[in-house]
């Protein structure tokens, strides 16, 4: 590893996973520091969105979908580019895979360290907001910081629509983040943690529609560095990068638009239904 955290020589196959297309923001960060890697992408479109699902439903789903995807894609490392999933079921996913698994941690620590005012916003899905894991991060790294939390399913929907090339109104984005700034100390917030991998897709619009200048920070670069660290040198992977989804049809125009934009071709549908008790059935 170089001092800067740039690993241009790293090789291997990475599978970046999210409920939808938010994880492409992480895939981009990984490609930026590991240009020789093959960075495949998988979206659990058949169970999207995760943010409003019950903990039990997600705990049941995640190990099953992770195993089915890894069975098909054969990566060297599995990256859960989803705060909602990582803050709940990282251990459960690790338990069923025999490759390194990298999770996503909301960037609460760097936000608390760099805020000048000591007031930060936490923008995430409702699931991530209510997690014990998130509360523990706050206690450990931001005990002296005032944190306003906002869970939004609407922003996830807007990010998917925006990335799919649909018209998304500034007013809708402004209204979705407005509650962060409406409290008595709202004007003191100088840093907002984008604790959902979908939200960096809307970063410019969020910045444009905030009531005052705010720094938005996310975990993308840190996840990329960790991925390269655990990957070490796995030997050169070959072939074009691939995308996988868990719903039909594989050529749904919105998903295709985003995937094409980020350099992926038609995604391969993967089924999470299992034949017998062991191997996943591939659609
Ligand atoms: N991108 C996911 C995250 O980082 C969540 C989106 C969803 O609600 O499915 O939390």
Boltz pocket constraint, residues with backbone or C-beta under 6 A from the ligand:
constraints:
  - pocket:
      binder: B
      contacts: [[A, 18], [A, 19], [A, 20], [A, 22], [A, 23], [A, 48], [A, 49], [A, 50], [A, 51], [A, 52], [A, 81], [A, 82], [A, 83], [A, 84], [A, 85], [A, 125], [A, 128], [A, 156], [A, 195], [A, 196], [A, 197], [A, 198]]
      max_distance: 6.0
